[in-house]
Amino acid sequence: MTGGQTPVVERESWEMPARPFAVLLGLVFAALIAVELYGFATGHLFAQDIWHTAGLARLWRYLRIFLLTSVPALALAPRAYVPLAAAIVVVGTALAAGPLALAATALFLLSAWTLGRRIVDDGILATLLGSSVFILLMLTLARTPVNYPALWTGLLLVPIVLDLRGVLHRLAAAARAWRAWQPGAIADRAALALLTFVLGAHWLVVLKPETSADGLAMHLAVATNMAAHHAMTFQPSRILWAVMPMGADWAYSIVYLLGGEFATHLLNFAFLLALLGLLYAAVRPWVPRATALLLVALFAASPMVQLVTGSLFVENLLAALLLAMLTAVWRFGETGERKFLYAAAMLAGAALNTKLAAFPFVLLAIPFASWEARRHWKGLGAARCLLVLLLLLATALPAYVIAWHLTGNPVFPFLNPQFPSPLLHRTVEIRDYRFHQPLTWHTPFDLSFHTARFFEGLNGSFGFQYLLLAPLAMLSLFVARRRPLVCATVVALAAMALVLRSEPNARYLYSALPLLSIPFAALLAWCGQRQRILHSALIAYAVAAAGLNIYFLPASGWYHKDFYAHYAFRRDARERFLDEEAPVRAVIAYYNREHPHSTVLLVTDNDLADARGNVYENNWHQYDTWEKIQNAVNLPQMIDLARAWKLEYFIGRTSAHSANEPRGLHQFLTQCTGTEYEQGGVYLAKATPQCIAQADSANGPPVPPGMYDDFDPSLRFDGDWVHSDQFADAYQSSVSYTNTAGAEVSLAFEGRGLTYVFTRAANRGFAEVLIDGVSKGVVDLYAVQAQWQSRYQVCCLSAGRHIAVIRVLGRSRKESTGAFVDLDALLVE
């Protein structure tokens, strides 16, 4: 079939009469266009901070360079266009990322391809199958200190060496086929240019060092930990995600050992290319080559694709594995060859071994695979079906068995109330409470135009085409009911519904998005045969949506608003980029050099990937650490934590000093640390022992009997207190007051009694008096008229040292006009 021909789709596959369906499709399409126009008119999407000024200028520069080079190449030498583009990418990657990173990624992919071909011949399926085997092998070895570069170089070379002649023959055949491939008509070349432009935009951001929170806190951290210790030393008792499924992180660790950080980015980009290749193969039987390339470019232009490709996420591998699983099921249905069903089982297991989000997709695919197995039962049989099940379990279960063995919960740290683990209190439920939108009829509109409600991006960053593709996917079932089409539609829509009902984070929908292009391709095929005007309108919409998506590419996150680094191909590019764009990594690099083997608390940015030594995180990833910091409501309690953990250094952002830090931590950082190094708003602070000794009232010297005014330095105030000396009727004319619930004032003393001196007034609330942590009563400070120097006495204490605390409860009787509590003085007797 030539590129300009329309694929042959049998007439009998069209189920519904043409005219009624064309009217229905046209009305639905017009209505959806109206809804999108309404979204743009009311959403003010272009008023958002989508691009930084420099980033937008670089986008136009990239567009100009691309047009000046691609248009002549496609016009004059179309056969050389793809090889030339690939050569530019290879050379540019070697210059920006280094030849070692490129070689490590190429070795992994070549070895995976060679290994996977022992099961299936398809190049992309084989590569993903081989990757699945290496992921399982790394999972097996990860906690054993044997993961040296030499070991993994040898393991990757084994499949190649065992089939060296076949590898060389297949590489030569692939090169010949590549050289022979040529875009045909103008439509082919335009679609190819669009796809190349989008991939080039992703490639440019791939060449930047990692800056994403997820990448630095987990995905790159696994690889750097493996390289530092030759095993993964993270334990679930300290870091909750240490036993989560992390198939992509195991793959990243392999190439990191051989080629460093950039190798992980290149492998992630390769997984995107595999996903796009599978998508092209899935839509190509329905539509001409130009339309297939356009549909692939439309998906690739989705802003979320740049988020998960330009930064180190796992969604590209997960989506590729799931689409490969479905592709293998469809191939088995078409051919009856058992190898494809075996491959589907292994790919499904690998997906489950990569992320919990694979469960709805795999569960929904099982009925379709079972139906195909029933159709080919004579060539399959019970024994081979059992083998398929064993392959699925063997590739999927190891991560969950390890989690159950180490924590008592196979999906730790999730579903903790259902699978209680001794590492977490049974009441703790780990969920992302930032995004909790209910699934309603307007959810598709909100995903498109109120996207910030569903993940950490700007409105409009989900991809504008999906508001149209999801309803059209259901319509496609009226005219074409081929099993792959039904499977893709049902799995995509049902999985999206399940995700949105349970964890409505838009990023978790990523694996369903390419599947929606398959029923759209079927509709385009139907329109191409029966409704040319409607077909042209749908194509025009796809082109327009791709253009809008390209403009919104950086809106899906906060990491690529400057687009590419303008010095990406210089030798000092990485250091310059970190200094300018990721100062936290530069500060941690300074800390690692100057204070190796010390203990540090990451206050705000959880860059576990770079930090060495004993690292604590003020983040739910280290839930026990985070919870204790949250519960340290005053300076003495935070001092106790610092001593228990032997904290010496603190890394955080100056802008977060008061806004996001718990009260005890904030007081500790402001009173008991000094800045040693600062860059780009990120500081490295060192604890000051003198401050700790003076500030810790619980361990400081107690005061003797006497009257202690609220301005006395022996008192320790925690919380937002106002101190004033403008009250003539108060003791020594001063009063300290607050209405902040949980605020406290404490005093260490020696004596047998304590009197709390305060002011009763109409705006007063309740205060609790505690001695040595034991409540001695709740004091109601309310009175209709002011009553200065009122007293509440605690007597009959044992001789010796005591700690008195006055705690603001933040509530009052209904007659009161406020909930203020004040301290005038404390009398020790």
N, C-alpha and C positions, 0 to 999 in steps of 0.2 A: 504494500500500500504506500503510495506516495504521500508526501506531507500535505498536499493540497486537497486530497480526497477526504470525503466524509466516511468514517467507519460504517460498515454495513451492519445495521441493526434490524433483525428480522421483524417483518410486519406483525407477526402474530404476538410479538412481545408487547405491543402497545395494547393496553386494556380498555381504555375509555374512548368513546367517539370524539373525533377531533374538534368539531365546532364547539360543543358545550364546554369542553375542557379548556379550549383556547380562551373563551369568554371568561371562565372562572379564573384562569391563570392571569389574564390581563387585568381583571379587577383586583385580584390580590396584589399583583405587582404594583399597580397604580396606588393602592391604599398604603402599601409599605413605603413607597417613595414619598407619599404625603406625610407619613409618620416621621420619616427621616428628615424631611424638610422642616417639619415642626420642631424636631429635636435641635436642629442647627439654629433655628430662629429663636428658640427660647433658652438654649443651653449656654450661649456665650462662650463656646468652646475656644474660639480663637483669641479670646481675651486672657486666656491662661498663660502662664510662663512655660510655654512648650520648649522653646529653644533659648539658649543664651545667645547673645549677639554674635559672639565668635562662632558658635556652632552653626547658626543659620548662614553666616557668611561662608563657612566651610562647605555646607551643603550645596550652595549655589556654585562654589568653585568646583566641587566634585562633579556636579551636573555638567558644567561647561567642559571640563576635561573629558568626561565620559562621552559627550556628544561629539567632540572634536576628534576623538579616536575611534569610537564605535561606528559612527555613520559611514565614514570612508571604508573602514574594514569590512563591514557587512555589505557595502555596495560593490567593492572591488574584489575582495577576497573572502567571500562568506565561508568557504571551507576551512580557512585558516583562523576564523574568528575564535572558536572555542579553544583550540590549542594555544593560540596567542594569549587569550585571557588567562588560561591555566598557567602558562609560563610566567606571566606577570605576577600572578598570585604566589607561585612557588618562589620566585626570586625575591619579591617583596617580603614574603614571610621569612625567608632565610635572613634577610637584612634586619628586619624588625624584631623577630623572635629568636633568631639564631639558628644555625643549621642543626644543632643538636636537638632542639625542640621539634623541628620539622622531621628529622630522621626518626626520633622516638615515636612520633605519631604514625609515620609511614610504616614503621616496623610493626607496630601493634595492629594496624589495619590489614597489612599484608598477611600477617600471621593468622589473624582472625578469619580473613577471607579463605586462606588455604585450609584452615582447620574446618570451617563450616562447609566447604565444598565436599567433604567426605559424607555429608548428609544430603545436601541439595546443590544443584548446579547454579541457581540464580545468584548473581554476584552480591546483591544487597542483602538478600536473605542469608546467604552464606556468611557474610561479614558480621551480621548481627548475631547469628548463631555462634560463630567463633568467639565473638565478644562475650556472649553469655557464658561460654565455657570458662574463659579467663576470669570473668567476674566471680563465678562460683569457686574457682581455684584460689583467687585472692581472698575470698571470704573464709576459705578453709585455713589459709596460712596467715591471715591478718594478725592474729594474736600470738603468733610464734615469732621470736626474733630471728627470722631467716631472710627477711625481705630486703636483700641487697640488690643493687643494680645488676651485678653479675648474674645472680640467680634468675632474675626476670628477663635479662637479655637472652640467657640460655633457653629458658622456657619458651620465649617467643620465637626463637630460631628453630626449635625442634620441628614444628610442622613444615616449615619452609625447607629445611635440610632433607627431611624425609621425602619430600616431593619436589625437589629442586628442578628437575627437568620439566615437570608439569607446570610449575610456577612460571618458569621462563617462557614456556610455550603459550600459556594463557595471557601473560603480560604482553607478549608480542601480538597476539590476536586482538587483545583489547586496544592496543595502540593502532593497529591497522583499521579496526572498526571506527575508532575515534577520528582518524584522519579522513576516512571515507564519508563520515557523517557531514551533512551539509544542509543548512536551512534552505527551504525552497522559496515559496512566494514571499511577497513583501510582508504579509501578515505573519508568516513564520519568523522572519527576521525582526520585526517589531516586537513580537512577544518574547523572543529570545533576548533582545536588548533590554526589555523591561526586567526580565528575570535576572539578567546579569547585573543590571544597575542595583537591584535590591540586594543581591548576594554580595556585591562589592561594598555596599553600605554596611552590611553586617560584618564583613571581613575586616573593614577598617577599625571597627570598635573591638573586634576580637583581639587585635594587636595591642590593646592597652592592658596594663597590669590590673589585677583584680581590685575592685573597690566596693563591691556589693556587700551588704550586711550578711546575707545568707552564705555567700562564698567565703568570707573571712571568718565567720563564726563556725562554719561546719564543713562545707564541701572542700575547700582548699585546706582547712585545718586537718582533716583526716590524712591528706597526702603529705603535708609537712610533718605531721606527727610520725607517720610511717617512715619518712626519710630520716628523721632525727633519731629514732629509736629502733628502726628496722622491724618494728611491730607497732600495732595500734595499742597505745597504753591507756587510752581514755576508758574509764569505767562508769557504768550506769549509776553507781552510788554517788558519783561526783557530777557527771554530765549526763543528762537524761537521754540525749539522742544516741548514746554510745552503742546501743543495740538495736536501733531502728533499721529497717531495710535501707541499704545504701549502695545498691549495685553500681550506680554511676560513680560514686565516690571511690569504689574499689577500682574501677577502670581508670579514673583520674590518677589514683595512687600509682598504678603501674607505670603510666607514661611520665608521671612526675619523677619517679625514681630514675628514669633514663634521660629525661629532657627538661625537667624543671617546670616552673609555673606556666610558661607559655605553651608547653605541650598539652596541659590540661585544657587550655582554651581552644587549641587547635582540634583536639579530639571532640570537644563539645560541638565545634563547627562541623566536623565530619559527621557527627550524628545528625545534625540538621540536614546536611546534604543527603544522607541516607533516607531520612524522612521524606524529603522532597522527591527523591527518586522513586520511592514507593508510591507516593501520591500521584506522580506522573503516570506510573504504570497502571494505577487504578482508574484514572479518568480517561486515559488514552483510548481504550476500546469504545468509548462513547462518542468522542469528539475528535476533530482534526488536530493535527500537531500544534498548530498555532493556538487553538483554544485551550488545549491541554497545558501548554506553556503559560498561557495567561492565567489559568486557574491556579497553577503552582505559584506563579508570581504573586497572585492576589493573596494567597495564604502567607507566603513568605514576607509580604509587606505589612502584615499585621504587626502593630507596635509591640505586642507581647512577644513576638518572635525575637525582636531585638533585645528585649529584657532578658530572656532565657538563653540567648546566644552570646550577647556581648558580655554577660556576667556568668559566673559559674553556678548554674542551676542544673537540675537533673531532668527537666521536662523534655528536652529534645530526645534523649535516650529513651525515656519512658514512652513517649508518643511513637517513636520509631519501632520499639519492640511491640507495642500493641497493634500498630498498623501492619507490621510484619506478621504477627500472629494471625490476624484476620486474612491477610493475603495468602498465607500458607493454608488456611482452612478453605479459602476459595479455590486455590490450586488443587487441593485434594478433591474438592467437589467436582472440578472440571475433568481431572485426569484419573482419579481413583488411585493415584500412586501413594503408597503408605508413607513414604519419606516426608511428604508434606504434612501429614498429620503428626508424625513424630516431631517435626520441626515446630509446628504450632504449639505442641505441649511444652517444649523446651523454651520457646519464646514467651509463652504465658508465664511459666515459672520464673524466668528472668525478670519479667515485668513486675511480678509480685515481690521479687527479691530486690527491686529498685525503689518502690514507693508503695505505701498503703493505698494510695489513690488508684492503683491498678485494679483493685478488687472489683469495683462495679463493672469495669470493662470485661474482665475475664469471666465473671459470673454471667454476664449477658451474652458472651460469645459461646459459652458451653452448650446451650441448646442448639445453636446453629451448627457447631461442630458435631454434636450428637446426631443431628438430622443427616448430615453428610455421611457420618459413619454408618447409619442405618441404610442409606442408599447404596453404599458400597460394602455391605456386610459380608457378601460372599468372598470378596478379596481381602477382608480384614479378619473377622472372626473374634471370638472372645479373648483368646490369648493375646492377640495384638492390641486389642482395646485395653487390656490390663497393662500391657507395656506402655501404652500412651499415658495411662493414669500414673504409673510409676515414674515416668519421665517428668510429668508435671509436678508430682510431689517431691521428687529428688532435687529439682531445680528451685522449687518455691519454698520448701519447708526449712532449710538450714538456718536462715536468718531468724525465723520465729522460734525454732528449737533453742538456738543460742539465747535469745531473749528470755524465753521461759526458764531456761536453766540458770541464768544469772540473776533474774529478777522475780520469777514466779508469774510473770505476765507475758504472754507471747507477743503482744503488740505494745509493750512498754514504750513510752509512758502513757499511752492513750488507753481509754476505757478502764482507768484505774478502779473506779467503784465496782465494775463488773469483774475485773481480774485483779483483786487487791495484791499489791506487792509490799513486802516489808521495807522497801526503799522509799515509799510515799505513804502518807496518812491516807486512810481509805476515803476521806472526804475530798481529797485533792483531785480535781479533774482538769487535765491539761487540754485546753482548747484555745483557739484563736478567737477571743471575744471582741476583737476589733471589727469583724465583719459578720454580721448576723441578720442580714436581710432575709425576710421570708420569701418563699417561692410564690409569686402571684402572677396574674395575667400580664402585668406590666414589667415583669422582670427582664424580658429581652430588651425592652426600651431602656430600662435603667442600666443594664450592662453596657449598652452602647453610649448613652449620653450622661449617665450618672455613675460612671465607672468607679469613681473614688469610693463609693460605698462598698465595693466588692474586693478591692485590693489596693496596694500601695502605689497607685498611679493616678494620673489626671483623668478627668472626664474625657471620653473619646478615645481612650487608649486600648480598648478591647479589640477593636477592629470593626469598621462600620458595616461590612458585608454580612455579618452574622445575624443581624436583625432581619435580613431578608432571606438568608440561606436556611435558617431553621424552619420557618413556615413552608418555604418551597420544598424542603426535604420531605415533608409530609405529603405535599401535593404530588410529588414524583411517584409515589406508590400507586396513584390512580392510573398511571399510564404505562408503567414498566415494573414488573414484579420479578425480575431476576433475583435469584437468591443472594448474590453479593450485594446488590443494591439494597434489598430489604435488610440484610444484615447490617450494612454500614449505617443505614438510616435509624434502625431501631437501637443499635448499640450507642450511636452518637447521642440521640435525643434522650433515651432512657438514662444513660450514664450522666448526662448533664443534669437531668432532673434529680437524680439521686445525690449528686454532689451538692447541688444547690439546696436540697432539703437538709443535708447533714453538715457540711462545712462550706458555706457559700463564699469561698475565695475564688475569684475569677481565674487565678493561675492554675487551679486544680481542674479547670475545664479544658486545658490546653490540648490534651490528647484527643478530645472529641472534635476539635475544630477542623483538622484536615479531613475527617470523615464526612463532614457536611458538604465538601466539594464534590463528592461522588454522586449523590442524588441531584445536585445542581448540574453536573455534567449530563446526567440522563435527561433532565428537562431541556437543556440546550440541544441535545441530539433530537428530541421530539420536535422542538420548535424549528430546528434546522430543516426538517423534512416537511413541516406542515405550516409553520407560521414564521415566515422570514422576517417580517417587521418586528414581531415580538422577540425573535432571536437576536436581531440587531440591537434592540433596546436592552436586552439582558447583557449582551457583550459590552455595550457602551457603559452600562452601570458598573460592570466589573472593572473596566478601565478607570472610571471615575473613582470608585472606591479604593482601588490600588493607589491612585494619586493622592487621595486624602490620607490614606494610611501612611504613606511615605512621609508626608509632612508631620504626622503625629508620632513618628517613630520614637523620639525620646520621651514622649508623654507617659510611657509605660513605667517609668522609674525616675530615679534622680541621678543616674550614673553617666548618661551619655548626652546631656544637653549641650555639651561643647563638641559633639560628634567625635571625630578622630583627634588624636594628638598630632599637632602640626609638625612635631619633631620626631615622629614615630620611627623614622628610619636612621636616626643618629645613634651613635654608640652610647651616649649617656641618656637615652630617651627614658629608660625606666626610672632612673634616679630623679630626673627632672619632673617626670609625671607625678611621682609619689610626693615630691616636695610641694608641688603646686595643687594637685587634685586629691591626694590621699595623705594628708599630713599625719593622720594617726599611725600609718605604717612607718612613716619616717621617724616619728617619736619613739615607736616601739623598737625600731632598728637601733636608735641611740641607746635606749634602755638595755637592749640585749648586749650591746658592746660594752657599756660602762658598768653594768650590774648583773653579770651572769650568775645564775644559780640563786638569785634572790626571790622574794615573794612579792607579787604585785596584784593589785585589784584593778580590773578594768571597769571603770565607773560607768562609762556610757557606751563607747564603741567596743564591741566584743570581738576584737581581732585576735581570736585564738590561733589563727593560722601563723602569725608572726611571733607572738610572745613566747618566750622561753622561760625556763625556771618553773616555779610553783605559781600557777595562775588561778586567781579567783575572778568570777564574773558576776556583776550585778545584773543578772538576767535570768529568765526562767530556765534557760538551758542548764544552769547550775541552781536548781530549785532550792536546795537546802541553804545555799549561800544567799540567794536572793531573799528568801523568807526571813532569815535571821537579820539581814540588813533592814528589811521592812519593819521588823518588830523592834529594832533598836531605836526607840523613840527619843532618846536623849544622849548626850555626850558620854556619860559614864558607861552606858550599855554598849555604845559603839567602840569605846576604848577597850572594853572587855573582849569584843570580837576581834579587834585588831591584835590584841595580845594573844588570844587563843590561836589565831591563824598566822601569827608572826608576820603581819603585814608590814612591809617596809616602804613600798612605793605604790603610787596611785596614778593612773592614766585616765584622763577624761577631757571633756570640752569645757572651756571657760564659760560658754554661753549657757551651759546646763547647770551651773552651780546652784541656782535656787529653784529653777522651774521643775526639774524632774528628779531631784535627789531626795531620798527620805530624810526626815528631819535630823536624826542622829548622825547620819553620814554627812549631811551638809554642815553640821556644826563641827564635826571632826575635820573635814577638809578645810574649813575656813579658820579654825582655831589651832589645829594640831599638825598642819603640814605646811611645807614651804616649797614653792616652785623651783625646780632645778633646771628644767629645760622646757621650752615652749616653741611651737611652730604651727602656724596656720590655725590658731585658735584651739590647739590641742596641747595639753600640758603634761609634764611628768613631775609629780610632787613627791617629796620625801617626808615621812613622818618625823616629827620633832619630839624626842624623848622628854625634853624639859616641859613642853606644853602638856604632854600626857600626864606627867607626874603632878603638875599643878592643877590641871583641870579635873582630874578624877576625884570628885568629892567623896566617893564611896571608899576610896583607899587613902585619902588625905587625912591630915590631923584633925580630930574633932575640936570644936570650940567649947570653952568652959561655960558655966552658967552666966547668964547676962541677957541684956536686951539687944537684939540685932535688927537694925533698920533694914528696910528693903533695898537700900543702896549699899549695904555692907558687902564687901568682896567675898565673904565666906559663903554667901548664898549663891547657888547655881540655878540659873533660869534656863529652861528648855522650852522653846516655842516662841511665838510672836508676842512678846510682852511689851507694853508701853510703860516707860519709867518717867514719872513726873514729880517735880518738887514744888508744885504750884498750889498745894492744898494746905491752907493754914491750920485746919482743924485736925489734920493727920499727925501721927507721931513724926517729929522732925520735919513736918510739912511735905512729906513725900509719900507716894503710893505707886505701886506697880500693878497694872491690870491688863486683862486680856479676856476675850470671849472665844478663843480657839480651843476646841475640844482636844483634850490630851496634853495640853501645855502643862508644864510642871515647874515647881521651884523646890529645891532640896537643900538640906543642911545636915552636915555631920556634927554631932554634939555628944557631950558627956553630961548626964544628968538624969534625974528621976521623973521629970515632968516637962511638958512643953505647952505653951499657950500661943495659939494662932490669933494674931491681931489683924482685923480687917474692917471694912466699911460696909454697913448694910445700906441698901438703896433700892429704888424702884426698878432699876434695870439689872438687878443682880440675879445670878443663877446659883447652881449647886457646885460645891467643891468637896473633894474627898480628902481626908487626912489619913496618911499612912505612916506607920512607924515600923521600920525594918521590914517593909513590904506587907505588913498586916494592916488592914483597914481599921481605923479607930473612929469611923463614923463619917457621915455625909453632912455637910454644913449648908444650910439654906441661908444665903446672904440677902434675901429679899426683905425689904421693909418699905412701907409707904413713904416714910420720911427718912432722910439720911441719918444714920447713927454711926458717928465716927468712933474709931478705936474700939469696936465691938470685939468680944473675945470668945474663943472656944478652947477649952482646956483639956489636955490629956495628962493623966497623972498615974502615979503608982508604977512607974517603969522600973525595971531592974537596974541596979547600978552598972555603969559602964558605958560603952560607946553605942550610939544609935544613929540611924539615918531617918530623918523626917522628910516627907514628901507631901506637898499640897498639889493636888491634881485637879485640873479644870474638867468638869464633866460635859460641858457644852449644852446643858439643858437647864430649864427653870420651871417654876410653877406658872400656871397659865396667867396669873395676874401680872407677872413681870413683863416689862417692855424689852427685856434683853436677857442675855445669859452671861453677863460679865462676872468675873471673879477678880478680887484684888488682894494684894498682900501689903499690909502696912508695916508689920514687924513680926518677929518671932521671939518669944520670951522663953529662955532655957532656965529651968529651976533645978 
